[in-house]
Amino acid sequence: MNWPHEHLLDIESLTAAEITTVLDTARAFKAVGERAIKKVPALRGKTVVNLFAEPSTRTRISFELAAQRLSADVINFSADASSFKKGETLKDTARNLEALNADVIVIRHSASGAPQFLSRVVQSHIVNAGDGAHEHPTQALLDTFTIREKKGRVAGLNVTILGDILYSRVARSNIWALTKLGAHVTLCGPSTLVPRVFERLGCRVTHNMDEAIAGADVINLLRIQHERQRKTMFPSLGEYTSLFGLTRARLARTQPDVLIMHPGPINRGVEIDSEVADGPNSVILEQVTNGIAVRMAVLYLVCGGKGPQELAG
């Protein structure tokens, strides 16, 4: 199918077929990253602006590499060294970028809904790189891509998302992507961070880690989002680790081929032991590699690319 959207604002509004189009397109682009010359001319003459009003390492670099591999011109915009510091509004900043002929604006912002707002006030294509505690669509797409690549499918798999669900944009986007593609999603963590309200999204909620991981095909661990919490949501990190940390002993009680995932940054010794993070079940670094291909696919599609069939042709 052709990609019908000018932007990528969230996963919630996408259909299963549209998600699959991104994943199939990313598979075609992943082969580009394995060549000696890792570039294609798909976005030659286009300008991609990375507008990051929140700190980021992996996501910003991944988008930058993705745009460069598509032969686009790339501008990295840091809020700390910009007119944001002088009081310029997001709308005015974006309109100035548009006046500089920005074809795509990739935005990360602490305010939920910032990408949707920009999509209404500028003509540039908007890609959401994380907005508040709302969504992080490309992270969910690369997670889903990794699962499909390693397991051969998504439908019917048991995926456990473990940790701070309440404040996690990664969790929300993953829930939408995985449930739309037919996975069974279990959420687990402290009751203060995993309220039962998430059952309305079609998930199973449990606060017992052993129960959550017992039959899991995939365990996706999330860090504690201290920067988004208004108060302490559990007594101590030590207690969190003892109840919900993925240790080698707990891993031994899971399926032998379970995938261990983490969007990063990892807090070693808190949500995951180093031996597990670096062990044979971990695909954490593969997620990073796959992120480039997925973001290439997203940039290509929002700029009018027709999908994997066009690349094959």
C-alpha positions as a Markdown table, in Angstrom:
| # | Residue | x | y | z |
|---|---|---|---|---|
| 1 | Met | 0.0 | 0.0 | 0.0 |
| 2 | Asn | 1.0 | 3.6 | -0.5 |
| 3 | Trp | 1.8 | 5.7 | 2.6 |
| 4 | Pro | -1.1 | 8.2 | 3.0 |
| 5 | His | 0.3 | 10.6 | 5.6 |
| 6 | Glu | 2.3 | 13.8 | 5.4 |
| 7 | His | 3.5 | 13.5 | 9.0 |
| 8 | Leu | 4.3 | 10.9 | 11.6 |
| 9 | Leu | 2.7 | 12.2 | 14.8 |
| 10 | Asp | 1.8 | 9.0 | 16.7 |
| 11 | Ile | 1.1 | 5.3 | 16.4 |
| 12 | Glu | -2.4 | 5.5 | 17.7 |
| 13 | Ser | -3.8 | 6.9 | 14.4 |
| 14 | Leu | -2.1 | 4.4 | 12.2 |
| 15 | Thr | -3.6 | 1.2 | 10.9 |
| 16 | Ala | -1.9 | -2.2 | 11.1 |
| 17 | Ala | -1.3 | -2.0 | 7.3 |
| 18 | Glu | 0.4 | 1.4 | 7.6 |
| 19 | Ile | 2.6 | 0.2 | 10.4 |
| 20 | Thr | 3.5 | -2.9 | 8.3 |
| 21 | Thr | 4.4 | -0.6 | 5.3 |
| 22 | Val | 6.9 | 1.3 | 7.5 |
| 23 | Leu | 8.4 | -2.0 | 8.7 |
| 24 | Asp | 8.7 | -3.4 | 5.1 |
| 25 | Thr | 10.2 | -0.2 | 3.9 |
| 26 | Ala | 12.7 | -0.2 | 6.8 |
| 27 | Arg | 13.7 | -3.8 | 5.8 |
| 28 | Ala | 14.6 | -2.5 | 2.4 |
| 29 | Phe | 16.6 | 0.3 | 3.8 |
| 30 | Lys | 18.5 | -1.9 | 6.3 |
| 31 | Ala | 20.2 | -3.5 | 3.4 |
| 32 | Val | 21.6 | -0.1 | 2.5 |
| 33 | Gly | 23.4 | 0.2 | 5.9 |
| 34 | Glu | 25.1 | -3.1 | 5.2 |
| 35 | Arg | 26.7 | -1.9 | 2.0 |
| 36 | Ala | 30.2 | -0.3 | 1.6 |
| 37 | Ile | 28.5 | 2.9 | 0.5 |
| 38 | Lys | 25.7 | 3.5 | 2.9 |
| 39 | Lys | 23.8 | 6.1 | 0.8 |
| 40 | Val | 20.8 | 6.3 | -1.5 |
| 41 | Pro | 19.6 | 9.5 | -3.3 |
| 42 | Ala | 16.0 | 9.2 | -2.1 |
| 43 | Leu | 15.9 | 12.6 | -0.4 |
| 44 | Arg | 18.6 | 14.5 | -2.4 |
| 45 | Gly | 17.8 | 18.2 | -2.3 |
| 46 | Lys | 15.6 | 17.9 | 0.8 |
| 47 | Thr | 16.4 | 19.6 | 4.1 |
| 48 | Val | 15.7 | 17.8 | 7.4 |
| 49 | Val | 15.8 | 19.8 | 10.6 |
| 50 | Asn | 16.3 | 18.0 | 14.0 |
| 51 | Leu | 14.5 | 20.3 | 16.4 |
| 52 | Phe | 15.3 | 18.9 | 19.8 |
| 53 | Ala | 14.0 | 20.8 | 22.8 |
| 54 | Glu | 14.9 | 17.9 | 25.2 |
| 55 | Pro | 18.2 | 16.1 | 25.7 |
| 56 | Ser | 18.8 | 13.2 | 23.3 |
| 57 | Thr | 21.7 | 11.1 | 22.1 |
| 58 | Arg | 20.5 | 8.0 | 20.3 |
| 59 | Thr | 17.4 | 9.4 | 18.7 |
| 60 | Arg | 19.0 | 12.6 | 17.4 |
| 61 | Ile | 22.0 | 10.8 | 16.1 |
| 62 | Ser | 19.8 | 8.1 | 14.6 |
| 63 | Phe | 17.7 | 10.7 | 12.7 |
| 64 | Glu | 20.8 | 12.6 | 11.6 |
| 65 | Leu | 22.3 | 9.4 | 10.2 |
| 66 | Ala | 19.1 | 8.4 | 8.6 |
| 67 | Ala | 18.7 | 11.7 | 6.8 |
| 68 | Gln | 22.3 | 11.7 | 5.6 |
| 69 | Arg | 22.0 | 8.1 | 4.3 |
| 70 | Leu | 19.0 | 9.4 | 2.2 |
| 71 | Ser | 21.3 | 12.2 | 0.9 |
| 72 | Ala | 19.3 | 15.0 | 2.6 |
| 73 | Asp | 20.8 | 18.1 | 4.0 |
| 74 | Val | 20.6 | 18.0 | 7.8 |
| 75 | Ile | 20.4 | 20.8 | 10.3 |
| 76 | Asn | 20.7 | 20.1 | 14.0 |
| 77 | Phe | 18.8 | 22.6 | 16.2 |
| 78 | Ser | 19.5 | 22.6 | 19.9 |
| 79 | Ala | 17.2 | 24.5 | 22.2 |
| 80 | Asp | 20.0 | 25.3 | 24.6 |
| 81 | Ala | 21.8 | 27.3 | 21.9 |
| 82 | Ser | 18.8 | 28.9 | 20.2 |
| 83 | Ser | 16.3 | 31.7 | 20.4 |
| 84 | Phe | 14.2 | 29.5 | 22.7 |
| 85 | Lys | 16.5 | 30.8 | 25.4 |
| 86 | Lys | 15.5 | 34.3 | 24.4 |
| 87 | Gly | 11.8 | 33.6 | 24.7 |
| 88 | Glu | 10.9 | 32.7 | 21.1 |
| 89 | Thr | 7.8 | 30.6 | 20.8 |
| 90 | Leu | 7.8 | 27.1 | 19.2 |
| 91 | Lys | 5.5 | 28.4 | 16.5 |
| 92 | Asp | 7.8 | 31.2 | 15.5 |
| 93 | Thr | 10.8 | 29.0 | 15.7 |
| 94 | Ala | 9.2 | 26.4 | 13.4 |
| 95 | Arg | 8.0 | 29.1 | 10.9 |
| 96 | Asn | 11.5 | 30.5 | 10.7 |
| 97 | Leu | 12.8 | 27.0 | 9.9 |
| 98 | Glu | 10.1 | 26.6 | 7.3 |
| 99 | Ala | 11.2 | 30.0 | 5.8 |
| 100 | Leu | 14.6 | 28.4 | 5.5 |
| 101 | Asn | 13.0 | 25.7 | 3.3 |
| 102 | Ala | 12.9 | 22.9 | 5.8 |
| 103 | Asp | 11.1 | 20.0 | 4.2 |
| 104 | Val | 11.0 | 17.9 | 7.3 |
| 105 | Ile | 11.0 | 19.0 | 11.0 |
| 106 | Val | 11.9 | 16.2 | 13.4 |
| 107 | Ile | 10.7 | 17.4 | 16.8 |
| 108 | Arg | 11.4 | 16.3 | 20.4 |
| 109 | His | 9.6 | 18.4 | 23.0 |
| 110 | Ser | 8.6 | 18.1 | 26.7 |
| 111 | Ala | 5.0 | 19.2 | 25.9 |
| 112 | Ser | 2.6 | 16.5 | 24.8 |
| 113 | Gly | 1.0 | 17.5 | 21.6 |
| 114 | Ala | 3.8 | 19.7 | 20.3 |
| 115 | Pro | 4.2 | 17.8 | 17.0 |
| 116 | Gln | 0.4 | 17.9 | 16.4 |
| 117 | Phe | 0.5 | 21.7 | 17.0 |
| 118 | Leu | 3.4 | 22.2 | 14.5 |
| 119 | Ser | 1.6 | 20.1 | 11.9 |
| 120 | Arg | -1.2 | 22.7 | 11.9 |
| 121 | Val | 0.9 | 25.9 | 11.7 |
| 122 | Val | 3.6 | 24.9 | 9.2 |
| 123 | Gln | 3.7 | 23.3 | 5.8 |
| 124 | Ser | 6.8 | 21.2 | 6.5 |
| 125 | His | 6.4 | 17.4 | 7.2 |
| 126 | Ile | 6.5 | 16.8 | 11.0 |
| 127 | Val | 8.0 | 13.7 | 12.6 |
| 128 | Asn | 7.5 | 13.1 | 16.3 |
| 129 | Ala | 10.7 | 12.1 | 18.0 |
| 130 | Gly | 9.0 | 12.1 | 21.5 |
| 131 | Asp | 6.5 | 14.5 | 23.0 |
| 132 | Gly | 6.2 | 14.6 | 26.8 |
| 133 | Ala | 4.7 | 11.4 | 28.2 |
| 134 | His | 2.5 | 11.0 | 25.1 |
| 135 | Glu | 4.2 | 9.0 | 22.3 |
| 136 | His | 7.5 | 8.1 | 20.7 |
| 137 | Pro | 6.4 | 6.5 | 17.5 |
| 138 | Thr | 9.7 | 5.8 | 15.8 |
| 139 | Gln | 10.9 | 3.9 | 19.0 |
| 140 | Ala | 7.9 | 1.7 | 18.9 |
| 141 | Leu | 8.4 | 1.1 | 15.2 |
| 142 | Leu | 12.1 | 0.1 | 15.6 |
| 143 | Asp | 11.1 | -2.1 | 18.6 |
| 144 | Thr | 8.4 | -3.8 | 16.5 |
| 145 | Phe | 10.8 | -4.1 | 13.6 |
| 146 | Thr | 13.4 | -5.8 | 15.8 |
| 147 | Ile | 10.8 | -8.2 | 17.2 |
| 148 | Arg | 9.5 | -9.2 | 13.8 |
| 149 | Glu | 13.1 | -9.6 | 12.5 |
| 150 | Lys | 14.1 | -11.9 | 15.4 |
| 151 | Lys | 10.9 | -13.8 | 15.8 |
| 152 | Gly | 9.6 | -13.8 | 12.3 |
| 153 | Arg | 6.2 | -12.4 | 13.3 |
| 154 | Val | 4.5 | -10.1 | 15.9 |
| 155 | Ala | 0.9 | -11.6 | 15.9 |
| 156 | Gly | 0.4 | -14.0 | 18.7 |
| 157 | Leu | 3.6 | -13.2 | 20.6 |
| 158 | Asn | 3.5 | -12.5 | 24.4 |
| 159 | Val | 5.3 | -9.1 | 25.0 |
| 160 | Thr | 5.9 | -7.9 | 28.5 |
| 161 | Ile | 6.6 | -4.2 | 29.0 |
| 162 | Leu | 8.2 | -3.8 | 32.4 |
| 163 | Gly | 8.8 | -0.6 | 34.4 |
| 164 | Asp | 7.6 | 3.0 | 34.4 |
| 165 | Ile | 4.5 | 2.8 | 32.2 |
| 166 | Leu | 2.6 | 5.8 | 33.5 |
| 167 | Tyr | 5.2 | 8.4 | 32.4 |
| 168 | Ser | 6.6 | 6.5 | 29.4 |
| 169 | Arg | 5.9 | 7.7 | 25.8 |
| 170 | Val | 7.8 | 4.6 | 24.6 |
| 171 | Ala | 5.3 | 2.3 | 26.4 |
| 172 | Arg | 2.2 | 4.1 | 24.9 |
| 173 | Ser | 3.6 | 3.9 | 21.4 |
| 174 | Asn | 4.6 | 0.2 | 21.8 |
| 175 | Ile | 1.2 | -0.7 | 23.2 |
| 176 | Trp | -0.5 | 0.8 | 20.1 |
| 177 | Ala | 1.9 | -0.8 | 17.6 |
| 178 | Leu | 2.0 | -4.3 | 19.2 |
| 179 | Thr | -1.8 | -4.6 | 19.9 |
| 180 | Lys | -2.6 | -3.4 | 16.3 |
| 181 | Leu | -0.3 | -6.1 | 14.9 |
| 182 | Gly | -1.9 | -8.8 | 17.1 |
| 183 | Ala | 0.6 | -9.3 | 20.0 |
| 184 | His | -0.6 | -10.0 | 23.6 |
| 185 | Val | 0.8 | -7.2 | 25.8 |
| 186 | Thr | 1.4 | -7.5 | 29.5 |
| 187 | Leu | 2.4 | -4.4 | 31.6 |
| 188 | Cys | 4.2 | -4.8 | 34.9 |
| 189 | Gly | 5.7 | -2.6 | 37.5 |
| 190 | Pro | 4.8 | -0.9 | 40.8 |
| 191 | Ser | 1.0 | -0.2 | 41.1 |
| 192 | Thr | 1.8 | 3.5 | 41.3 |
| 193 | Leu | 3.4 | 3.3 | 37.8 |
| 194 | Val | 1.2 | 0.7 | 36.2 |
| 195 | Pro | -2.4 | 1.7 | 37.0 |
| 196 | Arg | -5.3 | -0.6 | 35.9 |
| 197 | Val | -6.5 | 2.1 | 33.5 |
| 198 | Phe | -4.1 | 0.7 | 30.9 |
| 199 | Glu | -6.3 | -2.4 | 30.6 |
| 200 | Arg | -8.6 | -0.1 | 28.5 |
| 201 | Leu | -5.9 | -0.2 | 25.8 |
| 202 | Gly | -6.2 | -4.0 | 25.5 |
| 203 | Cys | -3.3 | -4.9 | 27.8 |
| 204 | Arg | -3.0 | -7.2 | 30.8 |
| 205 | Val | -1.8 | -5.5 | 33.9 |
| 206 | Thr | 0.0 | -7.3 | 36.7 |
| 207 | His | 2.2 | -6.1 | 39.6 |
| 208 | Asn | 3.8 | -9.5 | 40.0 |
| 209 | Met | 7.1 | -9.7 | 38.0 |
| 210 | Asp | 7.4 | -13.5 | 38.0 |
| 211 | Glu | 3.9 | -13.8 | 36.6 |
| 212 | Ala | 4.6 | -11.1 | 34.0 |
| 213 | Ile | 7.7 | -12.7 | 32.6 |
| 214 | Ala | 6.9 | -16.4 | 32.9 |
| 215 | Gly | 5.5 | -17.0 | 29.4 |
| 216 | Ala | 7.0 | -13.9 | 27.7 |
| 217 | Asp | 8.5 | -14.1 | 24.2 |
| 218 | Val | 9.8 | -10.5 | 24.6 |
| 219 | Ile | 10.6 | -8.5 | 27.7 |
| 220 | Asn | 10.9 | -4.7 | 27.0 |
| 221 | Leu | 12.4 | -2.9 | 30.0 |
| 222 | Leu | 11.9 | 0.8 | 30.6 |
| 223 | Arg | 13.9 | 3.1 | 32.9 |
| 224 | Ile | 12.3 | 5.1 | 35.6 |
| 225 | Gln | 11.3 | 8.5 | 34.1 |
| 226 | His | 12.4 | 10.6 | 37.1 |
| 227 | Glu | 12.4 | 13.8 | 35.0 |
| 228 | Arg | 8.6 | 13.5 | 34.3 |
| 229 | Gln | 7.5 | 12.4 | 37.8 |
| 230 | Arg | 6.0 | 15.1 | 40.1 |
| 231 | Lys | 6.7 | 13.0 | 43.2 |
| 232 | Thr | 8.5 | 9.8 | 44.2 |
| 233 | Met | 6.4 | 6.9 | 43.0 |
| 234 | Phe | 8.1 | 4.2 | 45.1 |
| 235 | Pro | 10.1 | 4.1 | 48.3 |
| 236 | Ser | 13.6 | 3.5 | 46.9 |
| 237 | Leu | 15.6 | 2.3 | 43.9 |
| 238 | Gly | 16.7 | -0.6 | 46.0 |
| 239 | Glu | 13.2 | -1.8 | 46.6 |
| 240 | Tyr | 12.3 | -1.3 | 42.9 |
| 241 | Thr | 15.3 | -3.4 | 41.9 |
| 242 | Ser | 14.5 | -6.2 | 44.3 |
| 243 | Leu | 10.9 | -6.4 | 43.1 |
| 244 | Phe | 11.1 | -5.5 | 39.4 |
| 245 | Gly | 14.8 | -5.7 | 38.3 |
| 246 | Leu | 15.6 | -8.2 | 35.6 |
| 247 | Thr | 18.4 | -10.3 | 37.2 |
| 248 | Arg | 20.1 | -13.4 | 35.9 |
| 249 | Ala | 18.2 | -15.5 | 38.3 |
| 250 | Arg | 14.9 | -14.1 | 37.1 |
| 251 | Leu | 16.0 | -14.5 | 33.4 |
| 252 | Ala | 16.6 | -18.2 | 34.1 |
| 253 | Arg | 12.9 | -18.6 | 34.9 |
| 254 | Thr | 11.9 | -17.3 | 31.5 |
| 255 | Gln | 11.7 | -19.0 | 28.1 |
| 256 | Pro | 15.2 | -19.8 | 26.8 |
| 257 | Asp | 14.7 | -17.8 | 23.6 |
| 258 | Val | 13.1 | -14.7 | 25.2 |
| 259 | Leu | 14.2 | -11.3 | 23.7 |
| 260 | Ile | 15.5 | -8.7 | 26.1 |
| 261 | Met | 14.9 | -5.1 | 24.9 |
| 262 | His | 15.5 | -1.6 | 26.2 |
| 263 | Pro | 15.0 | 1.7 | 24.5 |
| 264 | Gly | 17.9 | 3.2 | 26.5 |
| 265 | Pro | 19.5 | 4.8 | 28.3 |
| 266 | Ile | 20.0 | 1.7 | 30.5 |
| 267 | Asn | 20.3 | 2.1 | 34.3 |
| 268 | Arg | 22.5 | -0.9 | 35.0 |
| 269 | Gly | 21.8 | -2.5 | 38.3 |
| 270 | Val | 18.4 | -0.9 | 38.6 |
| 271 | Glu | 15.9 | -2.2 | 35.9 |
| 272 | Ile | 18.5 | -4.7 | 34.5 |
| 273 | Asp | 21.7 | -6.4 | 35.5 |
| 274 | Ser | 24.7 | -5.9 | 33.3 |
| 275 | Glu | 25.0 | -9.6 | 32.7 |
| 276 | Val | 21.5 | -9.6 | 31.2 |
| 277 | Ala | 21.9 | -6.4 | 29.3 |
| 278 | Asp | 25.1 | -7.8 | 27.6 |
| 279 | Gly | 23.9 | -11.4 | 27.4 |
| 280 | Pro | 22.9 | -13.6 | 24.4 |
| 281 | Asn | 19.2 | -12.8 | 24.8 |
| 282 | Ser | 19.7 | -9.1 | 24.6 |
| 283 | Val | 18.9 | -7.3 | 21.3 |
| 284 | Ile | 19.5 | -3.8 | 22.8 |
| 285 | Leu | 22.3 | -2.8 | 20.4 |
| 286 | Glu | 20.4 | -4.3 | 17.5 |
| 287 | Gln | 17.5 | -2.0 | 18.3 |
| 288 | Val | 19.9 | 1.0 | 17.9 |
| 289 | Thr | 21.1 | -0.3 | 14.5 |
| 290 | Asn | 17.5 | -0.9 | 13.4 |
| 291 | Gly | 16.5 | 2.6 | 14.4 |
| 292 | Ile | 18.5 | 4.0 | 11.5 |
| 293 | Ala | 16.6 | 1.9 | 9.0 |
| 294 | Val | 13.2 | 2.6 | 10.5 |
| 295 | Arg | 13.9 | 6.4 | 10.6 |
| 296 | Met | 15.1 | 6.3 | 7.0 |
| 297 | Ala | 11.8 | 4.6 | 6.1 |
| 298 | Val | 9.8 | 7.3 | 8.0 |
| 299 | Leu | 11.6 | 10.2 | 6.5 |
| 300 | Tyr | 11.2 | 8.7 | 3.0 |
| 301 | Leu | 7.5 | 7.9 | 3.4 |
| 302 | Val | 6.5 | 11.3 | 4.8 |
| 303 | Cys | 8.3 | 13.0 | 1.9 |
| 304 | Gly | 6.1 | 11.1 | -0.6 |
| 305 | Gly | 7.9 | 7.7 | -0.9 |
| 306 | Lys | 5.5 | 5.0 | -2.1 |
| 307 | Gly | 6.8 | 2.2 | 0.1 |
| 308 | Pro | 9.0 | -0.9 | -0.3 |
| 309 | Gln | 7.7 | -1.8 | -3.8 |
| 310 | Glu | 9.1 | 1.5 | -5.1 |
| 311 | Leu | 12.5 | 0.7 | -3.7 |
| 312 | Ala | 12.4 | -2.8 | -5.2 |
| 313 | Gly | 11.6 | -1.3 | -8.5 |
